[in-house]
Amino acid sequence: MISMKKEITVVMPVYKVEKYVLECLDSIINQTFDCFECIIIDDCSPDNSMRLIEEKLAGYKGNISFRIVRKERNEGVSAARNKGIELSQGSYLLFIDSDDMLYENCLEKLWEETKKYPGIDLVQGDSYSEGMENKNSGLQRYTEGRIRINKLFLDSKITSTPVNRLIRKAVLTENAIYFRTGILFEDFLWCYFLYKKVETFASVNSFTYFYRRSNPFSTMNKAKTDFDRPAKDFIFILTVFYEHMEQELYAENICFILNKLMPVVYNAATIGVTRESYDAIDKFKRNLIKRHFREFRPMEVLYELNLFYPFCLLLNWGIYRHHILYKYAHLIKWYYKIWGRLYR
């Protein structure tokens, strides 16, 4: 029997998902496209997740190649995904969180685009997450050019998650784009550097991924009640972003950073954080405003003043937060369209 080359590697980290993992695994097994391998990374899950997986796979006779990799100690989802990248054999990768699910034609739909556009770097599908649709309606079917694609990400037209997309493995390995370990919101940081290197991008206007929002162990749900560590890690990530901005997309970069900073300030005030985290947030804001004042960037200075006390109290007013500050970001972009040459 001739073994067919597995074109895709699905990477599935597992930790504390016994309630959902069989639904996730079934969604992988039931794919209409089955010429792929699936690497399951056991991140030392203390529950019955791996036992359920092993029992399910014991009777599997299909074409998908399943591999179980056991970590010696729990290191988090970033290290697990990095291990998956390292061990993968497919030319394309797809990450899945083990409490989520794939639509049965997910891989077939995404793989079709790699045939239409040979060598494409990334293909993304639509997702559905318990009451909320996330469609690619604002995206062209196919986009070329690193700057254009990076701009789509900075304008939030492309979601900042590694799941629900085929990624050409060489883009990651040749540019050393791996997940940073030891921090929360690692997806966000990883995507920021990924979309600086993607040269070709396609979107599929079909639902391919179901994202579960109700898992109590998820980072986002934990952050709703304990925002201290999320605040510190997010400020660290925003600092990295600011240090790696590209001048040719300065307006998009700074609006991206300021719009991501605003929820951190708001959540720190409403949920509460330690003095250390408050100091980190204030230091980041002060450094931003000092630099922009020195560089004579008045639009940013005015925006940043709105994130300082007492102005930040206005963030509790939803109309101000969502309809004034977010829209103000568009004024910053228009400012640089007119006066951008002064800063080159």
Buried (B, 14 or more C-beta within 10 A) or exposed (E): EEEEEBBBBBBBBBBBBBBBBBBBBEBBBBBEBBBBBBBBBBBBBEBEBBEBBEEBBEEEEEEBBBBBBEBEEBBBBBBBBBBBBEBBBBBBBBBBBBBBBBBBBBBBBBBBBBEEBEEBBBBBBBBBBEEEEBBBEEBEEBBEEBEEBBBBBBBEBBBBBBBBBBBBBEBBEEEEBBBBBEBBBBBBBBBBBBBBBBBBBBBBEBBBBBBBEEBEEBBEEBBEEEBBBBBBBBBBBBBBBBEEBEEEBBBBBBBBBBBBBBEBBBBBBEBBBBEEBBEBBBEBBEEBBEEBEEEEBEBBBBBBEBBEEEEBEBBEEEEBBEEEBBEBBEEBBEBBEEEBEEEE
